[in-house]
Amino acid sequence: MLVYTTNMSTTLEQMKTRHDALSSVLSEKQYRLYLAAEANALGWGGVSKVAVATGASRNTISAGLQELRQPPTPKEAKVLTEGKKTRRKIRGRRLPVAEDARQRRRGGGRKRTSDTDSTLKTDLDALIDPFAAGDPCSPLRWTCKSISMLTAELANAGHKTSTRMVHELLIEMRYTMQSNRKTKESGNHPDRNEQFLFINEQVKRFQEAGEPVISVDTKKKELVGEFANKGSTWRPQGCPEEVNVHDFLDPDNGRASPYGIYDLVQNIGYVNIGTSADTSAFAVESSRRWWLNMGAAT
């Protein structure tokens, strides 16, 4: 009896060593089957002994024994056919898991947060509603709030959720990511394309007659002074160009307004820079200076 007890103690210690080495790398299903195999090898009372040695639940070991008694069904051979592959649209939902690849039985495991938290979806909809856009009669809506911002606000309200859960709920509530669309004022006029065709024909007629044709527009306005700009330049190491901390308008220098003029016939550009406001008088003066400095000579 003493010899049996000593051998059993050694067996349980060896089992614990194997368990500690494998438990972190096995999946849930593999872990259940491993415990069941240990219990099956010990024979009568093996479930209790494995539970004591490993600290695992008896229910887990019993579930593994049932899986061992049910041999896996062989997969049917799939016939490969040539043809166009179709892609399933799941709209943010999780793909279904094949029965032979499941780690738990269907319905097992932790429940979704939306199933245990009855007010999660309604509170999420209340957060979005003031910032939602779209036709109220349409089943499709969109929001300008980010998923991380919505998740943080739900957490502050006492909900235990994640960005993935919020994303799935937004998909279920038929929200999508969309940009703004300029359609409120007037839309497309039926003669919109006709006016551009007319301008194009006039340009061709003036070009054939040798008359000047210019394209004018105001470029991006820039602050005048030692202000920071994006990008980098080659300078000695450790000697960056020093600029102002704040980008406040300098009343003495003002703001530079580059006005670009492009001669379509000569393929030459001209830029007039001023510090006045972008007015029609500034546009006319820029065109006049182009004519005096460049246009008349060409």
Backbone bond lengths (Angstrom), bond angles and torsions (degrees), N, CA, C in turn:
res aa  C-N    CA-C-N  psi(-1)  N-CA   C-N-CA  omega(-1)  CA-C   N-CA-C  phi
1 M - - - 1.464 - - 1.516 110.19 -
2 L 1.316 115.98 -37.91 1.453 120.29 178.27 1.512 110.51 -65.77
3 V 1.353 116.07 -39.46 1.459 119.75 178.81 1.519 110.73 -65.01
4 Y 1.339 117.72 -40.50 1.461 121.73 179.72 1.527 110.35 -63.83
5 T 1.317 116.93 -42.81 1.468 120.38 -179.65 1.517 111.22 -64.69
6 T 1.345 116.24 -39.27 1.461 119.85 179.80 1.524 110.65 -66.79
7 N 1.339 116.38 -43.45 1.461 119.69 179.10 1.528 111.43 -64.29
8 M 1.334 116.51 -41.16 1.464 119.95 179.67 1.525 110.72 -65.45
9 S 1.333 117.10 -38.81 1.461 120.06 178.35 1.529 110.78 -63.12
10 T 1.347 114.81 -41.95 1.469 118.54 177.96 1.514 111.20 -64.61
11 T 1.328 117.22 -39.26 1.474 121.31 178.96 1.520 111.15 -62.71
12 L 1.328 116.88 -43.43 1.467 120.19 179.76 1.526 110.93 -66.93
13 E 1.321 117.86 -37.22 1.467 120.02 177.27 1.522 111.01 -65.35
14 Q 1.335 117.09 -41.42 1.465 120.48 176.77 1.522 111.17 -64.49
15 M 1.343 115.63 -38.72 1.466 119.61 178.01 1.522 110.98 -63.12
16 K 1.341 116.52 -42.07 1.469 119.89 178.83 1.525 110.92 -63.51
17 T 1.347 116.53 -37.39 1.465 119.79 178.06 1.524 110.80 -63.85
18 R 1.344 116.69 -44.18 1.472 120.00 177.46 1.516 111.08 -64.52
19 H 1.326 115.42 -40.35 1.476 119.54 -179.40 1.527 111.25 -62.52
20 D 1.324 117.03 -45.55 1.464 120.20 -178.65 1.529 111.80 -65.45
21 A 1.324 116.73 -29.69 1.462 120.04 -178.78 1.519 112.47 -80.07
22 L 1.351 118.51 -28.61 1.464 121.37 -172.84 1.525 114.11 -105.14
23 S 1.323 118.30 -22.61 1.465 120.29 -171.46 1.527 112.78 -61.47
24 S 1.329 117.51 -31.70 1.468 119.92 -176.99 1.524 113.44 -78.83
25 V 1.337 117.90 -14.97 1.471 120.12 -176.86 1.521 112.56 -110.55
26 L 1.325 118.51 -4.72 1.460 121.92 -179.28 1.520 110.52 -93.36
27 S 1.320 115.88 146.70 1.457 120.42 172.90 1.523 109.05 -75.75
28 E 1.322 117.56 175.20 1.461 120.27 -177.62 1.530 111.12 -61.67
29 K 1.319 115.58 -44.45 1.460 118.82 -179.05 1.518 111.24 -67.67
30 Q 1.328 117.44 -42.68 1.464 120.94 178.07 1.536 111.11 -63.12
31 Y 1.336 115.82 -36.76 1.470 119.71 179.36 1.529 110.84 -65.21
32 R 1.341 117.07 -42.18 1.467 120.28 178.42 1.528 110.80 -63.36
33 L 1.331 116.67 -42.88 1.464 120.30 -179.24 1.527 111.23 -66.83
34 Y 1.337 117.22 -35.91 1.471 119.85 177.82 1.524 110.64 -64.05
35 L 1.340 117.14 -47.05 1.462 120.52 178.82 1.521 110.67 -61.75
36 A 1.323 117.26 -40.28 1.461 120.93 179.66 1.525 111.44 -65.04
37 A 1.339 116.29 -39.28 1.463 119.50 178.67 1.528 110.90 -64.51
38 E 1.337 117.88 -39.49 1.469 120.95 177.02 1.527 110.74 -63.80
39 A 1.339 116.08 -43.87 1.461 119.86 -179.62 1.518 110.88 -66.90
40 N 1.327 117.30 -37.82 1.463 121.32 179.72 1.530 111.06 -66.53
41 A 1.331 116.34 -35.30 1.465 119.92 179.79 1.526 111.52 -70.07
42 L 1.322 118.86 -30.22 1.463 121.96 -179.82 1.520 112.46 -77.91
43 G 1.319 117.50 -21.09 1.465 120.03 179.48 1.525 111.74 82.71
44 W 1.363 114.41 -142.65 1.463 119.57 -176.08 1.530 110.42 -60.70
45 G 1.344 116.79 133.24 1.458 121.72 -178.46 1.519 113.84 77.87
46 G 1.333 116.42 9.71 1.458 119.26 -177.33 1.520 113.34 -66.39
47 V 1.335 117.44 -33.52 1.473 120.21 -179.81 1.517 110.49 -62.88
48 S 1.319 116.68 -45.16 1.474 120.38 -179.80 1.517 110.99 -65.56
49 K 1.339 116.56 -41.96 1.460 119.44 -178.19 1.532 111.64 -66.43
50 V 1.330 116.64 -41.18 1.471 120.05 178.45 1.523 110.48 -65.95
51 A 1.329 116.76 -38.41 1.463 120.25 179.09 1.522 111.17 -63.31
52 V 1.352 116.63 -38.90 1.464 120.56 179.37 1.525 110.58 -69.89
53 A 1.329 116.89 -41.33 1.466 120.45 -175.01 1.524 112.25 -73.24
54 T 1.293 117.47 -36.75 1.474 120.82 -173.45 1.518 113.50 -103.84
55 G 1.342 117.66 -18.99 1.463 120.04 -176.25 1.510 113.36 79.48
56 A 1.340 117.06 9.65 1.461 120.72 179.91 1.522 110.47 -80.08
57 S 1.315 115.84 160.29 1.458 120.93 179.73 1.528 110.39 -74.95
58 R 1.323 116.53 143.97 1.463 120.60 176.85 1.525 110.83 -63.60
59 N 1.325 116.72 -34.07 1.466 119.35 178.47 1.522 111.05 -63.63
60 T 1.336 116.17 -38.43 1.465 119.80 178.54 1.521 111.01 -64.31
61 I 1.328 116.08 -42.23 1.466 120.08 -179.72 1.525 110.06 -67.23
62 S 1.332 117.40 -41.67 1.467 120.97 179.41 1.524 110.89 -64.08
63 A 1.351 117.32 -38.84 1.458 119.93 177.52 1.524 111.13 -64.15
64 G 1.328 116.90 -36.88 1.454 120.48 176.49 1.521 112.38 -65.92
65 L 1.345 117.54 -37.83 1.462 120.64 177.71 1.527 111.01 -64.38
66 Q 1.320 117.27 -39.18 1.465 119.85 176.74 1.521 111.18 -63.74
67 E 1.334 117.33 -38.68 1.460 119.83 178.51 1.528 111.08 -68.02
68 L 1.356 117.37 -34.01 1.456 119.98 177.90 1.527 111.55 -67.00
69 R 1.328 116.32 -33.90 1.469 119.78 -179.36 1.516 111.93 -75.77
70 Q 1.339 117.82 -14.29 1.462 121.41 179.06 1.526 108.24 -107.29
71 P 1.323 118.18 98.12 1.472 119.82 -178.86 1.518 110.48 -64.56
72 P 1.323 117.70 143.82 1.473 120.60 -179.70 1.518 110.92 -65.66
73 T 1.326 115.01 141.17 1.464 120.40 178.32 1.517 109.49 -78.45
74 P 1.324 118.21 134.92 1.473 119.92 -179.74 1.523 111.32 -65.74
75 K 1.320 115.40 144.77 1.459 120.95 179.59 1.518 110.19 -75.36
76 E 1.315 115.06 143.32 1.451 120.26 176.12 1.520 110.00 -73.64
77 A 1.320 115.05 141.18 1.456 119.47 178.39 1.518 109.89 -68.34
78 K 1.340 116.55 131.17 1.455 121.68 -179.64 1.519 109.92 -92.69
79 V 1.312 114.85 133.84 1.449 120.58 178.24 1.521 108.54 -88.99
80 L 1.327 116.22 120.31 1.455 121.46 -179.43 1.522 109.08 -80.33
81 T 1.289 116.61 123.84 1.462 121.52 179.15 1.508 109.35 -120.34
82 E 1.309 115.18 142.89 1.453 120.29 177.14 1.516 109.37 -77.87
83 G 1.298 116.52 137.66 1.453 120.00 178.73 1.504 110.68 165.81
84 K 1.303 116.02 177.76 1.449 122.17 -178.18 1.520 109.78 -76.14
85 K 1.334 116.26 131.43 1.456 121.35 178.35 1.522 109.41 -81.34
86 T 1.308 115.94 135.57 1.462 121.56 178.42 1.512 108.86 -103.35
87 R 1.300 115.58 140.55 1.462 121.83 -178.95 1.516 108.87 -106.44
88 R 1.322 115.51 128.97 1.459 120.50 -179.67 1.518 110.22 -80.69
89 K 1.330 115.26 131.84 1.455 120.28 177.40 1.527 108.31 -95.95
90 I 1.321 116.04 114.44 1.460 119.98 -177.04 1.519 112.06 -108.27
91 R 1.365 117.91 -7.18 1.466 122.89 174.13 1.527 111.73 50.37
92 G 1.347 117.81 55.24 1.452 121.17 173.08 1.512 115.01 85.46
93 R 1.354 118.21 -12.05 1.454 119.45 179.58 1.526 110.32 -79.93
94 R 1.335 115.93 163.48 1.449 120.69 -178.74 1.523 110.08 -82.01
95 L 1.323 116.21 142.93 1.458 121.07 179.15 1.522 110.33 -66.51
96 P 1.353 118.14 143.38 1.466 119.53 176.47 1.524 110.71 -66.24
97 V 1.337 115.53 146.08 1.459 121.66 -178.14 1.520 109.01 -99.37
98 A 1.325 116.68 133.73 1.458 120.83 177.83 1.527 110.01 -64.39
99 E 1.337 115.56 149.66 1.463 119.86 -176.10 1.526 112.08 -61.01
100 D 1.351 117.22 -38.73 1.454 119.09 -177.96 1.529 113.04 -75.38
101 A 1.335 116.78 -11.23 1.462 120.36 179.92 1.520 112.72 -103.92
102 R 1.331 118.07 1.91 1.461 121.29 -177.79 1.517 111.06 -73.38
103 Q 1.348 116.07 139.67 1.454 122.00 172.85 1.525 111.14 -87.74
104 R 1.326 116.76 -25.45 1.463 122.75 178.31 1.519 107.96 -129.80
105 R 1.312 116.49 162.76 1.456 119.54 176.41 1.526 109.43 -71.80
106 R 1.312 116.55 160.41 1.458 121.12 -177.83 1.529 110.74 -58.80
107 G 1.339 115.23 128.70 1.458 120.23 -178.44 1.512 114.14 90.83
108 G 1.335 117.80 -7.37 1.455 120.41 -179.53 1.514 112.17 -82.44
109 G 1.307 116.72 170.84 1.458 121.27 178.24 1.514 112.80 89.63
110 R 1.319 114.94 -175.40 1.461 121.16 -177.83 1.517 110.65 -69.63
111 K 1.313 116.99 137.75 1.452 122.55 179.94 1.530 110.61 -75.32
112 R 1.322 114.95 156.54 1.461 119.89 177.21 1.526 110.22 -64.70
113 T 1.316 115.13 148.53 1.465 119.47 -179.96 1.513 111.49 -61.21
114 S 1.335 117.12 -36.33 1.461 120.07 -179.71 1.524 112.05 -67.66
115 D 1.369 118.24 -21.88 1.462 120.95 178.06 1.521 111.59 -81.06
116 T 1.335 116.74 -32.54 1.467 120.03 -179.16 1.524 112.89 -92.33
117 D 1.331 117.68 -23.08 1.464 122.04 179.55 1.527 107.97 -108.72
118 S 1.320 116.57 100.97 1.467 121.29 -172.74 1.518 113.43 -70.06
119 T 1.331 118.02 -22.17 1.470 120.27 -176.73 1.521 113.41 -102.15
120 L 1.340 117.61 3.43 1.466 119.74 -176.71 1.525 111.70 -63.48
121 K 1.317 117.37 -48.12 1.461 120.24 -176.14 1.527 111.47 -68.62
122 T 1.341 117.19 -39.70 1.468 119.57 179.44 1.524 111.71 -67.46
123 D 1.341 117.05 -38.34 1.468 119.80 177.84 1.527 110.92 -68.13
124 L 1.327 117.17 -36.13 1.461 120.34 176.72 1.519 110.59 -64.77
125 D 1.316 116.71 -42.67 1.462 120.26 178.55 1.520 110.93 -64.46
126 A 1.342 117.37 -35.26 1.462 120.39 178.73 1.525 111.38 -68.79
127 L 1.346 117.41 -33.18 1.469 120.35 177.52 1.524 111.31 -68.86
128 I 1.318 116.49 -34.88 1.463 120.58 -175.69 1.511 111.82 -82.07
129 D 1.321 117.26 -34.37 1.468 121.91 -167.87 1.531 114.17 -52.04
130 P 1.348 120.54 -45.66 1.476 118.23 -179.81 1.521 113.10 -67.10
131 F 1.337 117.69 -19.73 1.461 121.07 -176.94 1.526 111.66 -111.00
132 A 1.336 116.44 10.96 1.463 119.46 -178.44 1.515 110.24 -83.86
133 A 1.318 115.01 156.57 1.452 121.93 179.07 1.512 108.85 -136.13
134 G 1.340 115.35 165.67 1.455 119.81 178.53 1.506 111.47 118.67
135 D 1.311 115.54 169.17 1.448 122.18 179.63 1.526 109.31 -70.85
136 P 1.362 119.08 123.54 1.469 119.26 -178.36 1.514 113.06 -64.01
137 C 1.336 117.20 -20.98 1.461 120.27 178.61 1.524 112.00 -85.07
138 S 1.310 117.60 -7.68 1.457 121.21 -178.13 1.520 109.61 -94.20
139 P 1.345 117.96 144.91 1.468 119.40 178.29 1.512 113.20 -77.01
140 L 1.333 118.09 -1.74 1.457 121.64 -177.38 1.528 109.77 -108.51
141 R 1.321 117.00 128.49 1.460 121.92 179.37 1.513 109.11 -134.02
142 W 1.321 116.27 167.80 1.462 120.01 175.29 1.513 109.43 -146.62
143 T 1.311 116.91 164.36 1.456 122.61 -174.73 1.516 110.14 -134.11
144 C 1.343 115.92 155.08 1.460 121.33 178.58 1.522 111.70 -98.31
145 K 1.347 118.63 0.14 1.453 121.63 178.29 1.516 109.89 -89.46
146 S 1.339 116.51 142.65 1.453 120.90 -179.72 1.524 109.77 -80.15
147 I 1.349 115.81 161.18 1.460 120.94 -179.33 1.521 110.37 -66.00
148 S 1.336 117.81 -39.78 1.464 120.12 179.62 1.526 111.39 -64.12
149 M 1.339 116.96 -37.50 1.469 119.94 178.68 1.531 110.68 -67.36
150 L 1.333 116.90 -42.29 1.464 120.40 178.62 1.533 110.49 -64.29
151 T 1.336 116.94 -40.42 1.461 120.39 179.47 1.523 111.14 -63.48
152 A 1.340 116.83 -41.88 1.466 120.36 179.42 1.523 111.17 -64.16
153 E 1.332 117.80 -41.03 1.464 120.55 179.75 1.526 111.38 -67.95
154 L 1.336 117.67 -36.32 1.464 119.80 176.16 1.523 111.28 -67.22
155 A 1.340 116.21 -37.97 1.472 119.48 177.56 1.521 110.96 -65.18
156 N 1.329 117.27 -38.46 1.469 120.58 177.54 1.525 111.53 -65.55
157 A 1.339 115.69 -26.40 1.464 119.76 179.08 1.528 112.34 -84.47
158 G 1.347 117.17 -0.21 1.455 120.23 176.21 1.516 115.14 100.85
159 H 1.319 118.12 7.65 1.464 120.52 179.98 1.528 110.05 -91.46
160 K 1.333 116.25 140.37 1.458 122.16 174.79 1.526 107.90 -96.63
161 T 1.320 115.80 101.67 1.458 120.23 -176.55 1.526 108.94 -146.69
162 S 1.318 116.21 179.90 1.457 122.60 -178.32 1.521 108.96 -139.98
163 T 1.332 115.24 169.07 1.465 119.18 179.14 1.528 111.13 -63.26
164 R 1.333 117.49 -35.46 1.464 119.89 178.29 1.519 111.17 -65.24
165 M 1.335 117.19 -41.55 1.452 120.49 178.90 1.519 111.26 -64.58
166 V 1.330 116.84 -42.46 1.467 120.78 178.48 1.524 110.27 -63.24
167 H 1.330 117.29 -39.96 1.465 120.64 178.45 1.531 110.73 -62.71
168 E 1.325 117.75 -43.64 1.456 120.88 178.95 1.528 111.12 -64.01
169 L 1.329 117.44 -40.58 1.468 120.11 179.13 1.523 111.59 -66.05
170 L 1.340 117.11 -38.90 1.466 119.50 177.69 1.519 111.06 -62.86
171 I 1.333 117.32 -38.16 1.459 120.61 177.05 1.520 110.30 -65.28
172 E 1.347 117.12 -43.71 1.456 120.50 178.55 1.521 111.98 -62.83
173 M 1.328 117.11 -33.95 1.465 121.23 179.25 1.526 112.18 -85.13
174 R 1.356 115.75 7.23 1.464 123.13 174.85 1.531 112.18 63.51
175 Y 1.333 115.67 44.83 1.460 121.79 168.81 1.524 108.62 -98.09
176 T 1.314 117.01 147.50 1.458 122.10 178.04 1.524 109.27 -136.52
177 M 1.337 116.01 159.87 1.458 122.29 174.79 1.526 108.62 -85.22
178 Q 1.333 116.89 119.57 1.453 121.54 -178.89 1.522 109.59 -141.50
179 S 1.296 115.39 154.82 1.465 121.29 175.50 1.523 109.67 -96.64
180 N 1.341 115.89 170.91 1.460 121.05 179.20 1.521 111.11 -69.07
181 R 1.312 116.15 153.98 1.455 121.61 177.22 1.524 108.79 -131.41
182 K 1.320 116.42 125.76 1.462 121.83 -178.44 1.533 109.54 -83.55
183 T 1.332 115.65 97.12 1.464 120.06 -178.82 1.532 113.04 -137.59
184 K 1.355 118.46 -0.36 1.459 119.79 -170.13 1.521 113.68 -75.59
185 E 1.342 117.55 -43.13 1.462 118.63 -169.15 1.518 113.08 -69.58
186 S 1.322 116.33 -67.19 1.467 117.43 -171.43 1.517 113.18 -135.17
187 G 1.318 118.54 -29.49 1.447 119.74 -175.92 1.518 111.02 79.84
188 N 1.309 117.84 -162.97 1.453 122.82 -178.85 1.526 110.37 -87.89
189 H 1.328 115.27 123.51 1.461 120.45 176.54 1.525 109.00 -77.34
190 P 1.337 117.84 143.81 1.472 118.85 -178.66 1.523 113.46 -61.63
191 D 1.352 116.89 -25.48 1.465 119.92 -179.28 1.528 112.52 -99.77
192 R 1.347 116.89 13.91 1.463 119.34 -176.34 1.523 110.95 -61.54
193 N 1.300 117.72 -45.05 1.454 120.22 -178.77 1.522 111.57 -70.82
194 E 1.333 116.64 -31.02 1.467 120.58 -178.22 1.525 111.68 -64.50
195 Q 1.344 117.31 -37.67 1.465 119.19 -178.35 1.527 111.26 -68.31
196 F 1.329 117.58 -34.18 1.458 119.30 177.10 1.528 111.50 -71.98
197 L 1.321 116.37 -35.25 1.461 118.96 175.01 1.520 111.09 -64.43
198 F 1.337 116.97 -37.54 1.469 120.99 178.00 1.532 110.79 -64.88
199 I 1.358 115.96 -43.96 1.462 119.44 178.76 1.523 110.38 -62.83
200 N 1.316 116.85 -40.53 1.468 120.46 -179.73 1.525 111.40 -63.62
201 E 1.317 116.90 -39.64 1.458 119.88 178.44 1.532 111.28 -66.85
202 Q 1.331 117.38 -37.51 1.457 120.45 177.81 1.527 111.19 -65.71
203 V 1.353 116.15 -38.87 1.460 120.02 178.58 1.524 110.03 -62.21
204 K 1.330 117.23 -45.33 1.462 120.23 179.57 1.526 111.15 -62.25
205 R 1.316 117.17 -39.74 1.468 120.57 -178.68 1.525 111.28 -65.33
206 F 1.338 116.85 -41.84 1.465 120.46 178.61 1.529 111.23 -69.29
207 Q 1.327 117.01 -37.15 1.463 119.78 178.57 1.528 111.13 -65.28
208 E 1.321 117.33 -41.50 1.457 120.37 178.69 1.526 111.82 -65.39
209 A 1.349 116.73 -29.41 1.462 120.71 178.65 1.523 112.41 -85.16
210 G 1.350 117.31 -1.62 1.463 120.38 -179.58 1.505 113.98 78.41
211 E 1.318 118.54 14.19 1.463 122.43 179.43 1.534 109.66 -84.68
212 P 1.333 116.91 150.20 1.479 118.85 -178.65 1.534 111.70 -70.38
213 V 1.310 115.08 139.66 1.465 122.58 175.29 1.529 107.44 -130.78
214 I 1.325 116.42 122.86 1.469 120.19 -176.68 1.525 110.32 -125.18
215 S 1.311 114.37 151.62 1.463 122.91 174.01 1.517 107.61 -115.86
216 V 1.329 117.51 126.22 1.464 121.45 -173.97 1.527 109.65 -122.92
217 D 1.307 116.12 145.19 1.467 121.52 173.42 1.519 109.12 -165.53
218 T 1.323 115.56 155.68 1.462 121.79 178.26 1.523 109.79 -90.35
219 K 1.315 116.07 130.44 1.453 120.75 178.79 1.528 110.18 -84.36
220 K 1.325 115.85 -178.07 1.463 121.25 -178.17 1.531 110.19 -64.81
221 K 1.324 115.58 128.94 1.460 121.34 179.57 1.526 109.66 -73.66
222 E 1.322 116.24 142.20 1.454 122.33 -177.63 1.521 110.49 -128.70
223 L 1.350 116.08 144.52 1.451 121.08 173.84 1.525 109.38 -72.89
224 V 1.329 116.36 139.42 1.463 121.48 179.79 1.523 108.38 -94.37
225 G 1.311 116.64 123.38 1.464 121.16 -179.52 1.514 110.46 141.27
226 E 1.317 115.93 -170.53 1.462 121.86 -178.19 1.528 109.38 -88.54
227 F 1.348 114.63 79.78 1.454 120.97 -178.24 1.522 109.61 -115.16
228 A 1.327 115.13 155.96 1.463 121.02 -178.44 1.520 110.11 -73.57
229 N 1.332 115.36 141.50 1.462 122.49 174.99 1.516 108.79 -131.94
230 K 1.321 115.99 151.60 1.456 120.31 178.72 1.522 110.05 -69.86
231 G 1.327 115.28 153.62 1.453 120.39 -179.94 1.517 111.07 105.55
232 S 1.316 116.27 -178.91 1.467 121.84 -178.34 1.516 109.35 -144.73
233 T 1.323 116.04 156.83 1.463 123.25 178.62 1.521 109.17 -131.19
234 W 1.335 116.17 158.70 1.459 121.14 178.38 1.528 110.09 -76.05
235 R 1.337 115.77 121.67 1.457 121.80 179.04 1.522 108.35 -143.14
236 P 1.355 118.14 162.77 1.472 119.96 176.47 1.524 111.03 -57.53
237 Q 1.301 116.56 144.24 1.455 121.25 -176.73 1.525 110.69 -61.04
238 G 1.343 114.88 132.46 1.449 121.03 179.22 1.512 114.61 80.49
239 C 1.347 118.02 7.98 1.470 121.21 -179.23 1.529 109.90 -126.89
240 P 1.336 118.96 67.04 1.470 119.47 177.93 1.528 111.05 -71.36
241 E 1.308 115.09 154.71 1.472 119.23 178.23 1.526 108.84 -71.59
242 E 1.318 116.92 127.77 1.460 121.52 -177.47 1.529 110.04 -86.14
243 V 1.335 115.40 133.12 1.470 121.65 -179.71 1.522 108.95 -130.97
244 N 1.330 115.73 174.81 1.462 121.21 -179.63 1.523 110.77 -67.28
245 V 1.334 115.43 149.85 1.457 120.83 178.55 1.518 110.77 -73.99
246 H 1.349 117.10 -43.33 1.462 122.10 -176.92 1.532 109.68 -107.65
247 D 1.331 115.12 142.48 1.468 121.33 179.66 1.528 110.66 -93.96
248 F 1.342 115.80 57.79 1.455 120.37 177.60 1.529 109.56 -89.56
249 L 1.316 116.62 144.90 1.459 122.06 -179.16 1.526 110.71 -63.50
250 D 1.321 115.18 129.27 1.467 120.82 176.59 1.527 107.85 -84.78
251 P 1.347 119.05 114.07 1.475 119.90 -177.11 1.522 113.23 -63.63
252 D 1.326 118.41 -24.95 1.464 120.33 179.84 1.526 111.90 -76.63
253 N 1.330 117.38 -36.41 1.462 120.56 -177.52 1.524 113.24 -97.44
254 G 1.334 116.23 -31.34 1.456 118.89 178.07 1.517 112.34 76.35
255 R 1.333 114.69 -156.08 1.457 122.57 -177.59 1.526 108.97 -122.88
256 A 1.322 116.90 132.85 1.465 121.32 -178.70 1.521 110.14 -86.06
257 S 1.354 115.44 133.85 1.466 122.02 178.67 1.522 108.60 -117.53
258 P 1.320 118.76 98.46 1.475 120.04 178.24 1.532 110.26 -76.04
259 Y 1.324 116.03 128.03 1.457 121.27 178.77 1.525 107.92 -114.05
260 G 1.328 116.01 112.96 1.449 121.22 -175.97 1.520 112.52 -92.08
261 I 1.321 115.68 136.61 1.473 122.46 177.32 1.531 107.27 -128.20
262 Y 1.329 115.30 125.21 1.465 120.67 -177.06 1.530 109.41 -118.89
263 D 1.344 115.05 122.64 1.463 121.70 178.17 1.524 107.91 -85.47
264 L 1.340 116.68 109.94 1.456 120.65 -176.37 1.524 112.20 -68.60
265 V 1.325 117.49 -32.11 1.463 120.42 -176.72 1.524 110.35 -75.40
266 Q 1.344 117.17 -48.30 1.466 121.70 -177.11 1.531 113.13 -86.73
267 N 1.338 116.77 -10.55 1.467 121.73 -178.01 1.531 111.09 57.10
268 I 1.344 115.17 48.17 1.460 122.24 -178.94 1.529 108.33 -129.52
269 G 1.323 115.88 140.12 1.455 120.66 179.32 1.513 112.04 -107.99
270 Y 1.323 114.75 154.76 1.468 121.64 -179.88 1.532 107.23 -143.69
271 V 1.344 116.78 135.85 1.457 121.82 -178.86 1.516 108.89 -123.74
272 N 1.317 116.02 127.22 1.458 122.70 175.38 1.529 107.77 -111.91
273 I 1.338 116.67 123.67 1.463 121.60 -176.52 1.518 108.99 -109.36
274 G 1.316 115.37 128.47 1.462 121.47 177.93 1.506 111.27 -135.61
275 T 1.313 116.07 169.24 1.466 121.28 -179.83 1.522 111.89 -112.76
276 S 1.324 117.14 5.23 1.456 119.93 178.29 1.522 109.89 -84.36
277 A 1.309 116.15 177.92 1.455 120.89 179.12 1.532 110.21 -71.74
278 D 1.308 115.27 157.77 1.468 121.13 -179.34 1.531 108.45 -79.01
279 T 1.325 116.62 84.00 1.459 122.46 -176.99 1.525 110.11 -114.93
280 S 1.322 115.50 172.26 1.467 120.16 177.63 1.528 110.81 -65.16
281 A 1.346 117.18 -33.29 1.462 119.89 177.67 1.527 110.60 -63.80
282 F 1.338 117.04 -37.90 1.461 120.65 178.09 1.526 110.24 -66.62
283 A 1.337 117.49 -37.68 1.465 120.91 178.90 1.527 110.35 -65.32
284 V 1.335 116.66 -43.86 1.469 119.94 179.84 1.520 110.94 -65.46
285 E 1.332 116.97 -40.99 1.465 120.29 179.55 1.523 111.12 -65.04
286 S 1.355 117.04 -37.48 1.460 119.73 177.91 1.527 110.80 -65.17
287 S 1.349 116.13 -41.32 1.467 119.30 178.14 1.532 110.80 -65.54
288 R 1.340 117.09 -38.05 1.455 120.73 178.89 1.528 111.07 -64.13
289 R 1.345 116.82 -42.64 1.464 119.71 179.86 1.526 111.05 -67.23
290 W 1.353 116.01 -35.41 1.474 117.71 176.00 1.523 110.22 -61.66
291 W 1.328 117.14 -42.05 1.464 120.51 -177.87 1.527 111.14 -65.96
292 L 1.336 115.83 -42.13 1.451 119.26 -178.38 1.529 112.82 -71.03
293 N 1.337 117.70 -37.88 1.454 121.37 -176.01 1.521 114.17 -89.97
294 M 1.329 117.69 -25.58 1.469 118.56 -173.45 1.521 112.89 -139.98
295 G 1.330 118.13 -45.35 1.454 120.75 -172.27 1.520 114.72 -62.92
296 A 1.340 116.67 -43.50 1.478 119.69 -177.14 1.504 111.30 -66.29
297 A 1.321 119.02 -33.13 1.456 122.22 -178.23 1.526 111.78 -73.01
298 T 1.311 117.59 -27.17 1.468 119.71 -177.56 1.520 111.24 -95.17
